[in-house]
Amino acid sequence: MDVKKLQDARKAWEEETLKPTLERAKERVPEFTTPSGLPVKRLYTPEDAEGRDHLEAVGFPGQYPYTRGIYPTMYRGQFWTMRQYAGIGTAKESNERFRYLLKEGQTGLSVAFDLPTQMGLDSDHPLAAGEVGQVGVAIDSLRDMEVLFDGIPLERVTTSMTINAPASVLLALYVAVAEKQGVPLSKIAGTVQNDVLKEYVARGTHIFPPRPSLRLAADLIAYCADQVPRWNPISISGYHMREAGASAVKEIAFTFANAIAYVEAAQRRGLAVDAFAPRISWIFNTHNHFFEEIAKYRTLRRMWAKIMRERFGAKDPRSWMLRTHTQTGGSTLMAQQPENNIIRAAIQALAAVLGGVQSMALSCFDEALALPTEQAQRIALRTQQIIAYESGAADTVDPMAGSYYVEALTDELERRATEELEAIEATGGAVEAIERGYMQQAIQEEAYAHQQEVESGTRVVVGVNRFQDEGRPQPLQLYRTDPEAENAQVRGLEALRRERDNRPVQAALARLREVALGEDNLLPPILQAVKAYGTVGEICGVLREVFGEYKAPTGL
């Protein structure tokens, strides 16, 4: 292309066509930016790609740097895995919901646990009162896990478990259920989140201080590399940092800073990078700015490929690939006019598909008010299916490639995220940044700025600060947990303790304490304890005694 000719033509357009238009009517706002603060130009042309090596920056799908996707045919070969995040009340209730979703065409399970389980507390702990089964399923022991997956063939269903501080315990429970079903560990597949570093930054379901937590995460990675080869031992999360208020730039940079810490911890465990890196998985958040979100996934793949090949010297191309799940933005859901959330989730899901994700779950339209109903989860699943089968978005690989706008956004996101990541690394890396409160403070500041924009009206949220309903909103049918579910869960836990043989439980807990005080891998003694029907609270209690509990830096 003749760049000089293009520049002359653009200048003529600006003078002869654009200028008279702007003299008659101004644009909507003086300056357009993405939610991350990236400037949005009025017009993008081939000039924005000038001096860029297309093969080096974009290339082809299935080849380094994977900007266009990690597989050569992407969705032409197979759609993304369609999941819906689910877990309600007791294991029996959740089992029924899982069966329903699988019957409706869901292709993988995604388990939500209640807060006591996430905090490593049994359902009869004083701090668990009122929280049992409220935001997910209550799991106290192997007995609950057996009920949760009753009749679900673990050799044919992939399962994602959103659990962090007690991730090792929940993986051990899943392994024990698989063994009881007679399924070889070589055949079970799925993901355990196991990303506790982001809990200190954005979510708060942490138990132990960062450094022993990092040890637990690395032990789980090492165990899976040796024993459960099809399992993703960690799903490094940008999702929750975005939910807490981070921009896309910080979502990328902070997530990669944490990822680098996990890779280094696994290497300190004696693992070669190519022995575990192909099984690293991710979860990111898809928000409303359609083009920035598409560009974000292209940026993520390109940056991670460079980090793994150039920084860690990975030789296996699978180690360079960023395979990611996405959940549409829960924090973008509004309690006002909740039916609008269906449209928000559909736009976000389409952006994720155009961005090239491997797995997806949609936040349901009623989740700003309660746990999702079956109807809401069905609508969310049907949204994915309509995009897959009817929209045409999955028929060609990376259809947004070559868009001057998307390519420019991809480059700018990478530049800004790289600068932020390098700043974190220069001060000692993720753990140091977390201990100083740097990431936490940065996200709080971005969340505050966003809220100020909403309250001032400079950022429009339909149905909230513009286009509000004047009349009385129509009531929704909301899901309510059974008020007796907590009592039933506690009674079941009491029965377990009466009926089990306590001698092997105490022996397993004693062995766990011994290993925790040393340096051996913690997964084998945890597995021994869950098979003896030790509870989540008992196992985490031993680790609390050895490792202590995390206290946030003053002022956060």
C-alpha positions in Angstrom: 0.0 0.0 0.0 1.2 3.5 -0.9 1.2 5.1 2.6 1.9 8.6 1.3 -1.1 8.3 -1.0 -3.3 7.1 2.0 -2.1 10.0 4.2 -2.9 12.5 1.5 -6.4 11.0 1.1 -7.0 11.0 4.8 -6.0 14.6 5.1 -8.3 15.5 2.2 -11.2 13.6 3.9 -10.6 15.5 7.2 -10.7 18.9 5.5 -13.4 18.4 2.9 -15.8 15.9 4.6 -15.1 15.7 8.3 -14.5 19.4 9.2 -17.9 20.7 7.8 -19.7 17.9 9.7 -18.0 18.8 13.0 -18.8 22.5 12.4 -22.5 21.6 12.2 -22.6 19.2 15.1 -20.1 18.2 17.8 -19.4 14.6 18.7 -21.1 13.0 21.7 -18.1 13.5 24.1 -14.8 15.4 23.7 -12.8 12.3 24.1 -13.6 8.6 23.6 -11.7 5.9 25.6 -12.2 2.3 26.5 -12.9 1.4 30.2 -9.2 0.8 30.6 -8.5 4.3 29.5 -7.1 3.4 26.0 -7.9 6.3 23.6 -10.3 5.5 20.8 -9.5 7.4 17.7 -12.2 8.6 15.3 -11.0 6.5 12.5 -8.4 3.7 12.0 -6.6 3.0 8.8 -3.7 1.0 7.5 -1.5 3.8 8.9 -2.1 2.3 12.4 -0.4 -0.9 11.3 2.6 0.9 9.6 5.9 -0.6 10.5 4.3 -3.7 12.0 5.5 -7.2 11.1 2.3 -9.0 10.6 3.7 -12.5 10.8 5.6 -11.7 14.0 2.7 -9.9 15.7 -0.4 -11.8 14.4 0.7 -14.8 12.4 -1.5 -17.8 11.9 -3.8 -19.7 14.2 -2.2 -22.7 15.9 1.3 -21.1 15.6 3.4 -18.9 17.9 2.5 -16.3 19.1 -1.1 -17.6 18.9 -2.6 -14.1 18.6 -5.2 -15.6 16.2 -6.0 -18.6 18.4 -4.3 -21.7 19.8 -5.7 -24.2 17.4 -5.4 -24.1 13.6 -9.2 -24.6 13.0 -10.6 -23.2 16.3 -14.4 -23.6 16.4 -14.6 -25.1 12.9 -13.3 -28.2 14.5 -15.0 -28.0 17.9 -17.0 -25.4 19.8 -15.8 -24.1 23.1 -16.9 -26.1 26.2 -20.2 -24.7 27.4 -20.6 -24.6 31.2 -22.8 -22.9 33.7 -21.5 -22.2 37.1 -23.7 -24.1 39.6 -23.9 -25.3 43.1 -26.8 -24.8 45.5 -27.6 -25.9 49.0 -26.8 -29.5 49.7 -24.9 -32.0 47.5 -28.2 -33.7 46.6 -29.7 -30.5 45.3 -26.6 -29.6 43.3 -26.5 -33.1 41.9 -30.0 -32.6 40.6 -29.1 -29.3 39.0 -26.0 -30.8 37.4 -28.1 -33.6 35.8 -30.6 -31.0 34.6 -27.9 -28.9 32.9 -26.2 -31.9 31.3 -29.6 -32.9 29.9 -30.1 -29.4 28.5 -26.9 -29.8 26.4 -24.2 -28.4 28.8 -20.9 -30.0 27.9 -19.0 -29.6 31.2 -19.7 -29.0 34.9 -18.6 -25.9 36.9 -19.0 -26.3 40.6 -19.7 -23.4 43.0 -18.9 -24.1 46.7 -20.5 -22.3 49.6 -18.4 -19.8 51.7 -17.6 -22.2 54.6 -16.2 -24.7 52.2 -14.2 -22.0 50.4 -12.8 -21.0 53.8 -11.9 -24.5 54.9 -14.6 -24.6 57.6 -17.0 -27.4 58.4 -20.8 -26.7 58.2 -21.1 -26.8 62.0 -18.4 -24.2 62.7 -19.7 -21.1 64.5 -18.5 -18.9 61.6 -20.5 -21.0 59.1 -23.8 -20.2 60.6 -26.2 -18.7 58.1 -23.8 -19.3 55.2 -24.2 -23.1 54.6 -25.3 -23.8 51.1 -26.0 -20.1 50.4 -23.7 -19.2 47.5 -22.8 -22.7 46.4 -22.8 -26.3 47.5 -21.7 -27.3 51.0 -19.0 -30.0 51.0 -17.8 -31.3 54.4 -16.4 -34.7 53.5 -16.1 -37.5 51.0 -19.6 -38.5 51.8 -20.9 -35.2 50.4 -18.7 -35.5 47.3 -20.0 -39.0 46.6 -23.6 -37.6 46.6 -22.6 -34.6 44.5 -21.3 -36.7 41.6 -23.7 -39.7 42.1 -24.6 -41.0 38.6 -22.3 -38.6 36.8 -19.6 -40.5 34.9 -16.4 -38.8 35.7 -14.6 -40.4 32.8 -16.9 -38.6 30.4 -17.6 -35.2 32.0 -15.0 -32.5 32.6 -15.4 -30.7 35.9 -14.2 -27.2 36.9 -14.1 -26.5 40.6 -13.9 -22.9 41.8 -11.9 -23.4 45.0 -8.7 -21.9 46.1 -7.3 -22.0 49.7 -8.6 -25.6 50.2 -8.1 -26.6 46.5 -5.8 -29.5 47.5 -8.5 -31.0 49.7 -11.3 -30.7 47.1 -9.1 -32.2 44.4 -8.3 -35.1 46.8 -12.0 -35.5 47.3 -12.6 -35.6 43.6 -9.8 -38.2 43.1 -11.3 -40.3 45.8 -14.7 -40.3 44.2 -13.2 -41.2 40.8 -11.4 -44.2 42.4 -14.7 -45.3 44.0 -16.4 -45.1 40.6 -13.6 -47.3 39.2 -12.3 -44.5 36.9 -8.5 -44.5 36.4 -6.9 -41.2 37.3 -5.5 -41.0 33.8 -9.0 -40.6 32.5 -10.5 -37.9 34.7 -10.3 -34.4 33.3 -11.1 -31.0 34.6 -9.8 -28.0 36.4 -9.3 -26.8 40.0 -8.8 -23.1 40.4 -6.1 -23.3 43.0 -5.2 -19.6 42.5 -4.9 -18.3 46.0 -2.7 -15.3 45.2 -5.7 -13.5 43.6 -7.7 -14.1 46.8 -5.4 -11.7 48.7 -5.8 -9.2 45.9 -9.4 -9.2 45.1 -11.7 -11.8 46.6 -10.8 -12.7 50.2 -11.4 -16.4 50.6 -7.9 -17.0 51.8 -6.8 -19.0 54.8 -3.0 -19.2 55.1 -0.4 -16.5 54.4 0.8 -16.2 50.8 4.0 -18.2 51.0 2.6 -21.4 52.5 -0.3 -21.0 50.1 2.1 -20.9 47.2 3.6 -24.1 48.5 0.2 -25.8 48.5 -0.5 -24.6 45.0 2.9 -25.9 43.7 2.4 -29.2 45.5 -1.0 -29.7 43.7 0.6 -28.8 40.4 3.4 -31.4 41.0 0.9 -34.1 42.1 -1.2 -33.7 39.0 1.8 -33.7 36.7 2.7 -37.1 38.1 -0.7 -38.7 38.9 -3.6 -36.9 37.0 -2.2 -36.0 33.6 -5.4 -34.7 32.0 -6.2 -32.4 35.0 -5.5 -28.7 34.9 -4.0 -28.2 38.4 -4.4 -24.4 38.3 -6.8 -21.9 36.7 -5.0 -18.6 37.1 -7.7 -16.0 37.5 -8.0 -12.5 36.2 -11.8 -12.8 36.6 -12.0 -11.9 40.2 -9.6 -8.9 39.9 -11.8 -7.6 37.1 -14.9 -8.1 39.3 -13.2 -6.1 42.1 -12.8 -3.2 39.7 -9.5 -3.7 37.8 -9.3 -2.5 34.2 -8.5 -4.9 31.4 -4.8 -3.7 31.5 -4.4 -4.6 35.2 -6.4 -7.8 34.8 -3.8 -8.9 32.3 -0.7 -7.6 34.2 -1.7 -8.8 37.7 -2.8 -12.2 36.5 0.5 -12.7 34.6 2.5 -11.5 37.7 0.7 -14.2 39.8 1.3 -16.8 37.0 5.0 -16.1 37.0 5.0 -16.7 40.8 3.3 -20.1 40.3 5.7 -21.2 37.6 8.7 -20.3 39.7 7.2 -22.1 42.7 6.7 -25.2 40.6 10.2 -25.0 39.3 11.5 -24.8 42.9 9.6 -28.0 43.5 11.9 -29.6 40.9 9.5 -29.6 38.0 10.8 -28.9 34.5 8.6 -26.2 32.9 7.4 -28.4 30.1 6.3 -31.0 32.6 3.5 -28.8 33.9 3.0 -25.7 31.8 0.8 -27.4 29.1 -1.8 -28.0 31.8 -1.9 -24.4 33.1 -5.3 -23.0 32.5 -6.9 -19.6 33.0 -10.2 -17.8 33.7 -10.8 -14.2 32.6 -13.7 -11.9 32.8 -15.6 -10.6 29.8 -17.1 -7.1 30.3 -19.2 -4.8 28.1 -16.7 -3.0 25.9 -17.0 -5.3 22.9 -13.8 -4.5 21.0 -11.5 -4.1 24.0 -12.6 -7.6 25.2 -11.9 -9.2 21.8 -8.5 -7.5 21.7 -7.8 -8.6 25.3 -7.9 -12.3 24.5 -5.6 -11.8 21.5 -3.2 -9.8 23.8 -3.3 -12.5 26.5 -2.3 -15.3 24.1 0.5 -13.3 22.5 2.0 -12.1 25.8 1.9 -15.5 27.5 3.5 -17.2 24.5 6.4 -14.7 24.8 6.7 -15.1 28.5 6.9 -18.9 28.4 9.3 -19.1 25.4 11.5 -16.2 26.2 11.5 -15.9 30.0 11.1 -19.6 31.0 12.7 -21.2 28.0 9.8 -23.6 27.4 10.4 -25.8 24.4 7.0 -27.6 24.1 4.6 -25.4 22.0 1.8 -26.5 24.3 3.5 -24.6 27.1 3.2 -21.4 25.1 -0.5 -21.7 24.6 -2.9 -19.8 26.8 -6.1 -21.9 27.2 -8.8 -20.0 28.9 -12.3 -20.2 30.3 -14.3 -17.1 30.6 -17.2 -16.1 32.7 -19.2 -13.1 31.6 -19.1 -10.1 34.0 -21.0 -10.7 37.2 -20.3 -7.1 38.3 -21.9 -5.8 35.1 -25.2 -7.4 36.2 -27.7 -4.9 37.5 -30.6 -5.5 39.9 -32.5 -2.7 38.1 -34.3 -4.0 35.0 -32.6 -7.4 35.4 -33.9 -8.6 32.0 -31.3 -6.2 30.5 -28.6 -8.5 31.8 -29.6 -11.1 29.2 -28.5 -8.6 26.5 -25.3 -7.7 28.4 -24.3 -11.4 28.8 -25.0 -12.1 25.1 -22.8 -9.2 23.9 -20.0 -10.4 26.3 -20.3 -14.0 25.2 -20.1 -13.0 21.5 -17.0 -10.9 22.3 -15.4 -13.9 24.0 -16.1 -16.2 21.0 -14.6 -13.6 18.6 -11.7 -13.4 21.1 -11.1 -17.2 20.8 -11.8 -18.7 24.3 -11.9 -22.4 25.0 -14.6 -22.6 27.6 -17.4 -20.3 28.8 -20.1 -19.8 31.3 -22.5 -16.9 31.4 -23.6 -15.0 34.5 -27.3 -15.4 34.6 -29.7 -12.4 34.4 -31.1 -12.9 37.9 -27.8 -13.2 39.7 -27.8 -9.6 40.9 -30.7 -10.7 43.1 -30.2 -14.3 44.1 -28.7 -17.6 43.0 -29.8 -18.3 39.4 -33.0 -20.2 38.8 -33.2 -23.1 36.3 -34.9 -20.8 33.8 -32.1 -18.3 34.0 -29.4 -20.9 33.6 -31.3 -22.3 30.6 -31.4 -18.9 29.0 -27.7 -18.4 29.6 -26.9 -21.8 28.0 -29.2 -21.2 25.1 -27.4 -17.9 24.5 -24.1 -19.8 24.0 -25.9 -22.3 21.8 -27.4 -19.6 19.6 -24.0 -18.0 19.1 -22.4 -21.3 18.3 -25.1 -22.7 15.9 -26.8 -19.6 14.5 -24.6 -16.5 14.5 -21.9 -17.6 12.1 -19.3 -16.2 14.5 -17.7 -19.7 14.9 -17.4 -20.4 11.2 -14.0 -18.8 10.5 -10.9 -18.4 12.7 -10.3 -15.0 14.3 -12.8 -13.0 12.1 -11.7 -9.7 13.7 -8.1 -10.0 12.6 -7.1 -7.3 10.3 -9.6 -4.8 11.8 -7.4 -1.7 12.1 -9.2 -0.9 15.4 -8.9 -4.3 17.0 -5.3 -4.7 15.9 -4.4 -1.3 17.4 -6.2 -2.1 20.6 -4.4 -5.4 20.8 -1.0 -3.7 20.5 -1.9 -0.9 23.0 -3.2 -3.4 25.6 0.0 -5.4 25.3 2.2 -2.3 25.6 0.4 -1.0 28.7 0.1 -4.4 30.4 3.7 -5.2 29.8 4.7 -1.9 31.4 2.6 -2.7 34.5 3.9 -6.2 34.7 7.5 -5.0 34.5 6.9 -2.6 37.3 5.6 -5.4 39.5 8.6 -7.6 38.7 11.0 -4.7 39.4 9.8 -4.5 42.9 10.1 -8.2 43.7 7.2 -9.9 42.0 3.6 -10.8 42.8 4.0 -12.1 46.4 6.0 -9.0 47.4 3.4 -6.8 45.7 0.6 -8.5 47.5 2.3 -8.3 50.9 2.9 -4.6 50.4 -0.8 -4.2 49.3 0.2 -2.7 45.9 -2.2 -4.7 43.8 -5.1 -4.3 46.2 -4.7 -0.6 46.4 -4.5 -0.2 42.6 -7.7 -2.1 42.1 -9.5 -0.2 44.8 -8.5 3.1 43.1 -9.8 1.9 39.7 -13.0 0.6 41.3 -13.6 4.0 43.0 -12.9 5.9 39.8 -15.5 3.7 37.9 -18.1 4.3 40.6 -17.6 8.0 40.4 -18.2 7.9 36.7 -21.4 6.0 37.2 -22.7 8.3 39.9 -21.8 11.4 37.9 -23.4 10.0 34.8 -20.3 10.2 32.6 -20.5 6.4 32.3 -24.0 5.3 31.3 -25.5 2.2 32.8 -28.8 1.5 31.1 -31.6 1.2 33.6 -29.4 2.5 36.5 -28.4 6.1 35.8 -30.2 6.5 32.4 -33.5 5.1 31.1 -34.8 4.1 34.5 -38.2 2.5 34.8 -40.8 5.0 36.0 -43.4 2.4 36.8 -43.2 -0.5 39.3 -40.9 -3.2 38.1 -42.3 -6.7 37.5 -41.4 -9.2 40.2 -39.1 -12.1 39.3 -39.3 -15.7 40.4 -36.1 -15.9 42.4 -34.4 -19.0 43.7 -34.4 -19.4 47.5 -32.4 -22.0 49.4 -34.3 -24.3 51.6 -34.0 -22.9 55.1 -33.8 -26.5 56.4 -30.8 -27.3 54.2 -28.3 -26.0 56.8 -29.8 -28.1 59.5 -29.8 -31.2 57.3 -26.1 -30.6 56.4 -25.1 -30.3 60.0 -27.0 -33.4 61.0 -25.3 -35.3 58.2 -21.9 -34.1 59.4 -22.7 -35.2 63.0 -23.7 -38.6 61.7 -20.5 -38.9 59.8 -18.4 -38.3 62.8 -20.4 -40.8 64.8 -20.2 -43.6 62.2 -16.7 -43.3 60.9 -13.7 -45.1 62.4 -11.8 -42.2 64.0 -8.5 -44.0 64.4 -7.4 -43.8 60.7 -8.7 -40.2 60.6 -6.4 -39.2 63.5 -3.5 -41.1 62.1 -3.9 -39.3 58.7 -4.2 -35.9 60.4 -1.0 -36.6 62.4 0.8 -37.6 59.2 -0.5 -34.4 57.5 0.9 -32.3 60.3 4.3 -34.0 60.1 4.5 -33.3 56.3 3.3 -29.7 56.7 6.2 -29.1 59.1 8.6 -30.5 56.5 9.0 -30.1 52.8 7.4 -33.2 51.2 4.4 -32.9 48.9 1.2 -32.3 50.9 -1.2 -34.1 48.5 -0.6 -37.7 49.6 -1.4 -37.1 53.3 -4.4 -35.0 52.3 -5.7 -37.8 50.1 -5.1 -40.2 52.9 -7.2 -38.0 55.2 -10.1 -37.6 52.9 -10.3 -41.3 52.1 -10.6 -41.9 55.9 -13.5 -39.4 55.9 -11.7 -36.6 57.6 -13.5 -33.4 57.0 -12.5 -30.3 55.1 -12.5 -28.4 58.4 -10.3 -30.9 60.2 -7.8 -31.1 57.4 -7.6 -27.3 57.0 -7.5 -27.0 60.8 -4.2 -28.9 60.9 -2.7 -26.7 58.2 -3.9 -23.6 60.1 -2.0 -24.8 63.1 1.2 -25.2 61.2 1.0 -22.3 58.7 -1.1 -19.7 60.6 -3.7 -17.4 59.1 -3.3 -14.5 56.8 -3.8 -10.9 58.0 -4.2 -8.2 55.4 -1.8 -5.3 55.4 -2.9 -2.3 57.6 -5.1 0.1 55.7 -6.6 -2.4 53.2 
